[in-house]
């Protein structure tokens, strides 16, 4: 499955819930999606708080899926080609150096 397929599946789900409607209580604006993405990413940390690994792998997988879905949706509503953005960032990172002192 490709990012495009995941994005389409996510958009079909959001559309079916009516969350793209202006009157929705869960309006899918870039601001709201960025907040939701951050909150879901923080929930991943709960699986590692006070321990080295998650107790429940399935719950961690669900949180990672939530982060992915919000990321895909944020990219979609802002018109960002996430695949291209990732490739561009990898090119930039390839020229960077870390841990040089």
C-alpha distances in whole Angstrom, upper triangle without the diagonal:
4,7,8,6,7,10,11,11,13,15,16,17,19,21,21,23,25,25,24,28,31,33,30,31,27,27,24,26,25,28,27,23,24,27,24,22,25,26,23,23,26,26,24,27,29,27,29,32,35,33,31,28,26,28,25,22,20,22,21,17,18,19,17,14,17,17,14,14,18,16,14,17,19,18,17,21,22,21,19,16,15,13,17,18,17,18,21,22,21,24,26,26,26,30,31,33,33,35,38,41
4,5,5,6,9,10,11,12,14,16,17,19,20,21,23,25,24,23,27,29,31,29,30,26,26,23,24,23,26,25,21,22,25,23,20,23,25,22,22,26,25,24,27,29,27,29,32,35,33,31,28,27,29,27,23,22,23,22,18,19,20,17,15,17,17,13,13,16,14,12,14,17,15,14,18,19,17,16,13,11,9,13,15,14,14,18,19,18,21,23,23,24,27,28,30,31,34,36,39
4,5,5,6,9,10,10,12,14,15,16,18,20,21,22,21,20,24,26,29,26,27,23,23,19,20,19,22,21,18,19,22,20,17,20,22,19,19,23,23,21,25,27,26,27,30,34,32,30,28,26,29,26,23,22,22,21,17,18,18,15,13,15,14,10,10,13,11,8,11,13,11,11,15,16,14,12,10,8,7,11,12,11,13,16,16,17,19,21,21,23,26,26,29,29,32,35,38
4,6,5,6,9,10,10,12,14,15,16,18,20,21,20,19,22,25,27,25,27,23,22,19,20,19,22,22,18,20,23,21,19,22,24,22,22,26,26,24,28,30,29,31,34,37,36,34,31,30,32,29,26,24,25,24,20,20,21,18,15,17,16,13,12,14,13,9,11,13,11,10,13,15,13,12,9,9,9,12,14,14,15,17,19,19,21,23,24,25,28,29,32,32,35,38,41
4,5,5,6,9,10,11,12,14,15,17,19,20,20,19,22,25,27,25,26,23,22,19,21,21,24,23,19,21,24,22,20,23,24,22,22,26,25,24,28,29,28,31,33,37,35,33,30,29,31,28,25,23,23,22,19,19,20,17,14,16,16,13,12,15,14,11,12,15,14,12,16,18,16,15,13,13,12,15,17,17,18,21,22,22,24,26,27,28,31,32,34,34,37,40,43
4,5,5,6,9,10,11,12,14,15,17,19,18,17,21,24,26,23,24,20,20,17,19,18,21,20,17,18,21,18,16,20,21,18,19,22,22,21,24,26,25,27,30,33,32,30,27,25,27,24,22,19,20,19,16,15,16,14,11,12,13,9,8,11,11,8,10,13,12,11,14,16,15,15,13,12,12,16,16,16,18,20,21,21,24,26,26,27,30,31,33,33,35,38,41
4,5,5,6,9,10,10,12,14,16,16,15,14,18,21,23,20,22,18,17,14,16,15,18,18,14,16,19,17,15,19,20,18,19,22,22,21,25,27,26,28,31,34,33,32,29,27,29,27,24,22,22,21,18,17,17,15,12,13,13,10,8,10,10,6,7,10,9,7,11,13,12,12,11,10,11,14,15,15,18,20,20,21,24,25,25,27,30,30,33,33,36,38,41
4,5,5,6,9,10,10,12,14,15,15,14,17,20,22,20,22,19,18,15,17,17,21,20,17,19,22,19,18,22,23,21,22,25,25,25,28,29,29,31,34,37,36,35,32,30,32,29,26,24,24,23,20,19,20,18,15,15,16,13,11,13,13,9,9,13,12,9,12,15,14,14,13,13,14,17,18,19,20,23,23,24,27,28,29,30,33,34,36,36,39,42,45
4,5,5,6,9,10,11,13,15,14,14,18,21,22,20,21,18,18,16,18,19,21,20,17,19,21,19,18,21,22,19,21,24,23,23,27,28,27,30,32,35,34,33,30,28,29,26,24,21,21,21,18,16,18,16,13,13,15,12,10,12,13,10,10,14,14,12,14,17,17,17,16,15,16,20,20,20,23,25,25,26,29,30,30,32,35,35,38,37,40,43,46
4,5,5,6,9,10,11,13,12,12,15,18,20,17,18,15,15,12,15,15,18,16,13,16,18,15,14,18,18,16,18,21,20,20,24,25,25,27,30,33,32,31,28,26,28,25,23,20,20,19,17,15,15,14,11,11,12,10,7,9,11,8,7,11,12,10,12,15,15,15,15,14,16,19,19,19,22,24,24,25,28,29,29,31,34,34,36,36,38,41,44
4,5,5,6,8,10,11,10,9,13,16,17,15,17,14,13,11,13,14,17,16,13,16,18,16,16,20,20,18,20,23,23,23,27,28,28,31,32,36,36,35,32,30,31,28,26,24,23,23,20,18,19,18,15,14,15,13,9,11,12,9,7,11,12,9,10,13,13,15,15,15,17,19,20,20,23,25,25,27,29,30,30,33,35,35,38,38,40,43,46
4,6,5,6,9,10,11,10,13,17,18,16,18,15,15,13,16,18,20,18,16,20,21,19,19,23,23,21,23,26,25,25,29,30,30,32,34,38,37,37,34,31,32,29,27,24,24,24,21,19,20,20,16,16,17,15,12,14,15,13,11,15,15,12,13,17,17,18,18,18,20,22,23,24,26,28,28,30,32,33,34,36,38,39,41,41,44,46,49
4,5,5,6,9,9,10,13,16,17,14,16,13,14,12,16,17,20,17,15,18,19,16,17,21,20,18,21,23,22,23,26,27,27,30,32,35,35,34,31,28,29,26,25,21,21,21,19,16,17,18,14,13,15,14,11,12,15,13,11,14,16,14,14,18,19,20,20,19,21,24,24,24,27,29,29,30,33,34,34,36,39,39,41,40,43,46,49
4,5,5,6,6,7,10,13,14,11,13,10,10,9,12,14,16,14,12,16,17,14,15,19,18,17,20,22,21,23,26,26,27,30,31,35,35,35,32,29,30,27,26,23,22,22,20,17,18,18,15,13,15,14,10,11,14,12,9,12,14,12,12,16,17,18,19,19,21,24,23,24,27,28,28,30,33,33,33,36,38,38,40,40,42,45,48
4,5,5,6,6,8,12,13,11,13,12,11,10,14,16,18,16,15,19,20,17,19,22,22,21,23,26,25,26,30,30,31,34,35,39,39,38,35,33,34,31,29,26,25,26,24,21,21,22,18,17,19,17,14,14,17,14,12,15,16,13,13,17,17,19,20,20,23,25,25,26,29,30,30,32,35,35,36,38,41,41,43,43,45,48,51
4,6,8,9,10,14,14,12,14,13,13,13,17,19,21,18,17,21,22,19,20,24,23,22,25,27,26,27,30,30,31,34,35,39,39,39,36,33,33,30,29,26,25,26,24,21,22,22,19,17,20,19,15,16,19,17,14,18,19,17,16,20,21,23,23,23,25,28,28,29,31,33,33,35,37,38,38,41,43,43,45,45,48,50,53
4,6,8,9,13,12,9,11,9,11,11,15,18,19,16,15,19,19,17,19,22,21,20,23,25,23,25,28,28,29,32,33,37,37,37,34,31,32,29,28,25,23,25,23,19,20,21,18,16,19,18,15,15,18,17,14,17,19,17,16,20,21,23,24,24,26,29,28,29,32,33,33,35,38,38,38,41,43,43,45,44,47,50,52
4,6,6,9,9,7,9,9,9,10,13,16,18,15,15,19,19,17,19,22,22,21,24,26,25,27,30,30,31,34,35,39,39,39,37,34,35,32,31,28,26,27,26,22,23,24,21,18,20,20,16,16,19,18,14,17,19,16,15,19,20,22,24,24,27,29,28,30,33,34,34,36,38,38,39,42,44,43,46,45,48,50,53
4,5,8,8,5,7,6,5,6,10,13,14,11,11,15,16,14,16,19,18,18,21,23,22,24,27,28,29,32,33,36,37,37,34,32,33,30,29,27,25,25,24,21,20,21,19,16,17,18,14,13,16,15,12,13,16,14,12,16,18,20,22,22,25,27,26,27,30,31,31,33,35,35,36,39,41,40,42,42,44,47,49
4,6,9,7,10,8,6,6,9,12,14,12,12,15,16,15,17,20,20,20,23,25,25,26,29,30,31,34,35,39,39,39,36,34,35,33,32,29,27,27,26,23,22,23,20,18,19,18,15,14,16,15,11,12,15,12,10,13,15,18,20,20,23,25,24,26,29,29,29,32,34,34,35,38,40,39,42,41,44,47,49
4,5,5,9,9,7,8,10,14,16,14,15,18,19,18,20,23,23,23,25,27,27,29,32,32,34,37,37,41,42,42,39,37,38,36,35,32,30,30,29,26,26,26,24,21,22,22,18,17,20,18,15,16,18,16,13,16,18,21,23,24,27,28,28,30,32,33,33,36,38,38,38,41,43,43,45,45,48,50,52
4,6,9,9,6,9,10,13,14,13,15,18,18,18,20,23,23,23,26,28,28,30,33,33,35,37,38,42,42,43,41,38,40,37,37,34,32,32,31,28,27,28,26,23,23,24,20,18,21,20,16,17,19,17,14,16,19,22,24,25,28,29,28,30,33,33,33,36,38,38,39,42,43,43,45,45,48,50,52
4,7,9,7,11,12,16,16,14,16,19,19,19,21,24,23,24,27,28,28,31,33,33,35,38,38,42,43,43,41,38,39,37,37,34,32,32,32,28,27,29,26,23,25,25,22,20,23,22,19,19,22,20,17,20,22,25,27,28,31,33,31,33,36,36,36,39,41,41,41,45,46,45,48,47,50,52,54
4,5,5,8,11,14,15,12,14,17,17,16,18,21,20,20,24,25,25,27,30,30,31,34,35,38,39,40,37,35,36,33,33,30,28,29,28,24,24,25,23,20,21,22,19,17,20,20,16,17,20,18,16,19,21,23,26,26,29,31,30,31,34,35,34,37,39,39,39,42,44,43,46,45,47,50,52
4,6,9,11,15,14,11,13,16,15,14,17,19,18,19,22,23,22,25,27,27,29,32,32,35,37,37,35,33,34,31,31,29,26,27,27,23,22,24,22,19,20,22,19,17,20,20,17,17,21,20,17,20,23,25,27,27,30,32,30,32,35,35,34,37,40,39,39,42,44,43,45,44,46,49,50
4,6,9,12,12,8,10,13,12,11,14,16,15,15,19,20,19,22,24,24,26,29,29,33,34,35,32,30,31,29,28,26,23,24,24,20,19,21,19,15,17,18,15,13,16,17,13,14,17,16,14,17,20,21,24,23,26,28,27,28,31,32,31,33,36,36,36,39,41,40,42,40,43,45,47
4,6,9,10,7,9,12,12,12,14,17,16,17,20,21,21,24,26,27,29,31,31,35,36,36,34,32,33,31,31,28,26,26,25,22,21,22,20,17,17,18,15,13,16,16,12,12,15,14,12,14,17,19,22,22,25,27,25,27,30,30,29,32,35,34,34,38,39,38,41,40,42,45,47
4,7,8,6,6,10,11,10,12,15,15,15,18,20,20,22,25,25,27,29,30,34,35,35,32,30,32,30,29,27,25,24,23,20,19,20,18,15,15,15,12,10,12,12,8,9,12,11,8,11,14,15,18,18,21,23,21,23,26,26,26,28,31,30,31,34,36,35,37,37,39,42,44
4,5,5,6,8,10,11,12,14,15,16,18,20,21,23,25,26,28,30,31,35,35,35,34,32,34,32,31,29,27,26,25,23,21,21,20,17,16,17,14,11,13,13,10,8,11,11,7,9,12,14,17,17,21,22,20,22,25,25,25,28,30,29,30,33,34,33,36,35,38,40,42
4,6,5,6,9,10,10,12,14,15,16,18,20,21,23,25,27,28,29,33,34,33,32,30,33,31,30,28,26,25,24,22,20,20,19,16,14,15,13,10,10,11,9,6,9,10,7,7,11,12,15,15,19,19,17,19,22,22,21,24,26,25,26,29,30,30,32,32,34,37,39
4,5,5,6,9,10,11,12,14,15,17,19,21,22,24,26,27,28,31,32,32,31,30,32,31,30,29,26,25,25,23,20,20,20,17,15,16,15,11,12,14,12,9,12,13,11,10,14,15,18,18,21,22,20,21,25,24,23,26,28,27,27,31,32,30,33,32,34,36,38
4,6,5,6,9,10,11,12,14,15,17,19,21,22,24,26,26,30,31,31,30,28,30,28,28,26,23,23,23,20,18,18,18,14,13,15,13,10,12,14,11,9,13,14,11,12,16,17,19,19,22,24,21,22,26,26,25,27,30,29,29,32,34,32,34,33,36,38,40
4,5,5,6,9,10,10,12,14,15,17,19,21,22,24,25,29,29,29,27,26,28,26,25,24,21,20,20,17,15,15,14,11,10,12,10,6,8,10,7,6,10,11,9,10,14,14,16,15,19,20,18,19,23,23,22,24,27,26,26,29,31,30,32,31,34,36,38
4,5,5,6,9,10,11,12,14,16,17,19,21,23,23,27,28,28,26,25,27,26,25,24,22,20,20,18,15,15,15,12,10,12,11,8,8,11,10,7,10,12,11,11,14,14,16,15,18,20,17,18,21,21,20,22,25,24,24,27,28,27,29,28,30,33,35
4,5,5,6,9,10,11,13,15,16,17,20,21,21,25,26,27,25,24,26,25,25,24,21,20,20,18,15,16,16,13,11,14,13,9,11,14,12,10,14,16,14,14,18,18,20,18,22,23,20,21,25,25,23,25,28,27,26,30,31,29,31,30,31,34,36
4,5,5,6,8,10,11,13,15,16,18,20,20,24,25,25,24,22,24,22,22,20,18,17,17,15,12,13,13,9,8,11,10,7,9,12,11,10,13,15,14,15,18,18,20,18,21,23,21,21,25,25,23,25,28,28,27,30,32,30,32,31,32,35,37
4,6,5,6,9,10,11,13,15,17,18,19,23,23,23,22,20,23,21,20,19,17,15,15,13,10,10,11,8,6,8,9,5,7,10,10,9,11,14,14,14,17,16,18,15,18,20,18,17,21,22,20,22,25,24,23,27,28,27,29,27,29,32,34
4,5,5,6,9,10,11,13,15,17,17,21,22,22,21,19,22,21,21,20,17,16,16,15,12,12,13,11,8,11,12,9,10,13,13,12,14,17,17,17,19,18,20,17,20,22,19,19,23,23,20,22,25,24,23,27,28,26,27,26,27,30,32
4,5,5,6,9,10,11,14,15,16,19,20,21,20,18,20,19,19,19,15,14,16,14,10,12,13,10,9,12,13,10,12,15,15,14,17,19,19,19,22,21,23,20,23,25,23,22,26,26,24,26,29,28,26,30,32,30,31,29,30,33,35
4,5,5,7,9,10,12,14,15,19,19,19,18,16,18,16,16,15,12,11,12,10,7,8,9,6,6,9,10,8,10,13,14,13,16,18,18,19,22,21,22,19,21,24,22,21,24,25,23,24,28,27,26,29,31,29,30,28,30,33,35
4,5,5,7,10,11,12,13,17,17,17,16,14,17,17,16,16,13,11,12,11,8,8,10,8,6,9,11,10,10,14,15,14,16,19,19,20,22,20,21,18,20,22,20,19,22,23,20,22,25,24,23,26,28,26,27,25,26,29,31
4,5,5,7,10,11,11,15,16,16,15,14,16,16,16,17,14,12,14,13,9,11,13,11,10,13,15,13,14,17,18,17,19,22,22,22,25,23,25,22,24,26,23,22,25,26,23,24,28,27,25,28,30,28,28,26,26,30,31
4,5,5,7,10,10,14,15,15,14,12,14,13,14,14,10,9,11,10,7,9,12,10,9,13,14,13,15,18,18,18,21,23,23,24,26,25,26,23,25,28,25,24,27,28,26,26,30,29,27,30,32,30,31,28,29,33,34
4,5,6,7,9,13,13,13,11,9,12,12,11,12,9,7,9,9,6,7,10,10,9,12,14,14,14,17,19,19,21,23,24,25,27,25,25,22,23,26,24,22,25,26,24,24,28,27,25,28,30,28,28,26,27,30,32
4,5,5,6,10,10,11,10,9,12,13,13,15,12,10,13,13,10,11,14,13,12,15,18,17,17,20,22,21,23,26,26,27,29,27,28,24,26,28,25,23,27,28,25,25,29,28,25,28,30,28,27,25,25,29,30
4,5,5,9,10,11,10,9,10,11,13,14,11,9,13,13,10,12,15,14,14,17,19,18,19,23,23,23,25,28,28,29,31,30,30,27,29,31,29,27,30,31,28,29,32,31,29,32,34,31,31,28,28,32,33
4,6,9,8,9,7,5,7,8,9,11,9,7,11,11,9,11,14,14,14,17,19,19,20,23,24,24,26,28,29,30,32,30,30,27,28,31,29,26,29,31,28,28,32,31,29,31,33,31,31,28,28,32,33
4,6,5,6,5,6,9,11,11,14,12,10,13,15,12,13,17,17,16,19,21,21,21,24,26,26,27,30,31,31,33,31,31,28,29,31,29,26,29,31,28,27,31,30,27,30,32,29,29,26,25,29,30
4,6,8,9,9,11,13,14,17,14,13,16,17,15,16,19,19,18,21,23,23,23,27,28,27,29,32,33,33,35,33,34,30,31,34,31,29,32,33,30,30,33,32,29,32,34,31,30,27,27,30,31
4,7,9,10,11,14,16,19,17,15,19,20,18,19,23,22,22,25,27,27,27,30,32,31,33,36,36,37,39,37,37,33,35,37,34,32,35,36,33,32,36,35,32,34,36,33,32,28,27,31,32
4,6,8,9,12,14,17,15,14,17,19,17,18,21,22,21,24,26,26,27,29,31,31,33,35,36,37,39,36,36,33,33,36,34,31,34,35,32,31,35,34,31,33,35,32,31,28,27,30,31
4,7,9,12,13,16,16,13,16,18,17,17,21,22,21,23,25,26,26,28,30,30,31,34,36,36,37,35,34,31,31,34,31,28,31,32,29,28,32,31,28,30,32,29,28,25,24,28,29
4,7,9,9,13,12,10,13,15,14,14,17,19,18,20,23,24,24,26,28,28,29,32,34,34,35,33,33,29,29,32,30,27,30,31,28,28,31,31,28,30,32,30,29,26,26,30,31
4,5,6,9,8,7,10,12,11,12,15,16,16,18,21,22,22,24,26,27,28,30,32,33,34,32,32,28,29,32,30,27,30,32,29,29,32,32,29,31,34,32,31,29,29,32,34
4,6,9,9,9,12,13,13,15,17,18,19,21,23,24,25,27,29,29,31,33,34,35,37,35,35,31,32,35,33,31,33,35,33,32,36,36,33,35,38,36,35,32,32,36,38
4,6,5,6,9,10,11,13,14,16,17,19,20,22,23,25,26,28,29,31,32,34,35,33,33,29,30,33,32,29,32,34,32,31,35,36,33,35,38,36,36,33,34,37,39
4,6,5,6,9,10,10,12,14,15,16,18,20,21,22,24,26,27,28,30,32,33,31,30,27,27,30,29,26,29,32,29,28,32,33,30,32,35,34,33,31,32,36,38
4,5,5,6,9,10,10,12,14,15,16,19,20,21,22,24,26,27,29,30,31,30,29,26,26,30,29,27,29,32,30,29,33,34,32,33,37,35,36,33,34,38,40
4,5,5,6,9,10,11,13,14,15,17,19,20,21,23,25,26,27,29,30,29,29,26,27,30,29,26,29,32,30,29,33,34,31,33,36,35,35,33,34,38,40
4,5,5,6,9,10,11,12,14,16,17,18,20,21,23,24,26,27,29,27,27,23,24,27,26,23,26,29,26,26,30,30,28,30,33,31,31,29,30,34,36
4,5,5,6,9,10,10,12,14,15,16,18,20,21,22,24,26,27,25,24,21,22,25,24,22,25,27,25,25,29,29,27,29,32,31,31,30,31,35,37
4,5,5,6,9,10,10,12,14,15,16,18,20,21,23,24,26,24,24,21,22,26,25,23,26,28,26,26,30,31,29,31,34,33,34,32,33,37,39
4,5,5,6,9,10,11,12,14,15,17,18,20,21,23,24,23,23,20,21,25,23,21,25,26,24,25,28,29,27,29,32,31,31,29,31,34,36
4,5,5,6,9,10,11,12,14,15,17,18,20,21,22,21,20,17,18,21,20,18,21,23,21,21,25,25,23,26,29,27,28,27,28,32,34
4,5,5,6,9,10,10,12,14,15,16,18,20,21,19,19,16,17,21,20,18,21,23,22,22,26,27,25,27,30,29,31,29,31,35,37
4,5,5,6,9,10,11,12,14,15,17,18,20,19,19,17,18,22,20,19,22,24,23,24,27,27,26,29,31,30,32,30,32,35,38
4,6,5,6,9,10,11,12,14,15,17,18,17,17,14,16,19,17,16,20,21,19,20,24,24,23,25,28,27,28,27,29,32,34
4,6,5,6,9,10,11,12,14,15,16,15,15,11,13,16,15,14,17,19,18,19,22,22,21,24,27,26,28,27,29,32,35
4,5,5,6,9,10,10,12,14,15,14,15,12,14,18,17,16,19,21,20,21,25,25,24,27,30,29,31,30,33,36,38
4,5,5,6,9,10,10,12,14,13,14,12,15,18,16,16,20,21,20,21,24,24,24,27,29,28,30,29,32,35,37
4,5,5,6,9,10,11,12,11,12,9,12,14,12,12,16,17,16,18,21,21,20,23,25,25,27,26,29,32,34
4,6,5,6,9,10,11,9,10,8,10,13,12,12,15,17,16,18,21,21,22,24,26,26,29,28,31,34,37
4,5,5,6,8,10,10,11,10,13,15,14,15,19,19,19,21,24,24,24,27,29,29,31,31,34,37,39
4,5,5,6,8,8,11,10,13,15,13,14,18,18,17,20,22,22,23,26,27,27,29,29,32,34,37
4,6,5,6,5,7,6,10,11,10,11,14,15,15,17,19,20,20,23,25,25,28,28,31,33,36
4,5,5,6,8,8,11,13,12,14,17,17,18,20,22,23,24,26,28,28,31,31,35,37,39
4,6,8,10,11,15,16,15,17,20,20,20,23,25,25,26,28,30,30,33,33,36,38,41
4,6,9,10,14,14,13,15,18,17,18,21,22,22,23,26,27,27,30,31,34,36,38
4,7,9,12,12,11,14,16,16,17,20,21,21,23,25,27,27,30,31,34,36,39
4,6,9,8,7,10,13,12,13,16,17,17,19,22,23,24,27,27,31,33,35
4,6,5,6,9,10,11,12,14,16,17,18,20,22,23,26,27,31,32,35
4,5,5,6,9,10,10,12,14,15,16,18,20,21,24,24,28,30,33
4,5,5,6,9,10,11,13,15,15,17,19,20,23,24,28,30,33
4,5,5,6,9,10,11,12,14,15,17,19,22,23,27,29,32
4,5,5,6,9,10,11,12,14,16,17,20,21,25,26,29
4,5,5,6,9,10,10,12,15,15,18,19,22,24,28
4,5,5,6,9,10,11,13,15,18,19,23,24,28
4,5,5,6,9,10,11,13,17,18,22,23,26
4,5,5,6,8,10,11,14,15,19,20,23
4,5,5,6,9,10,13,14,18,19,23
4,5,5,7,9,13,15,19,19,23
4,5,6,7,10,13,17,17,20
4,5,5,8,10,13,15,18
4,6,8,11,14,15,18
4,7,10,14,13,17
4,7,10,10,14
4,7,7,10
4,6,9
4,6
4
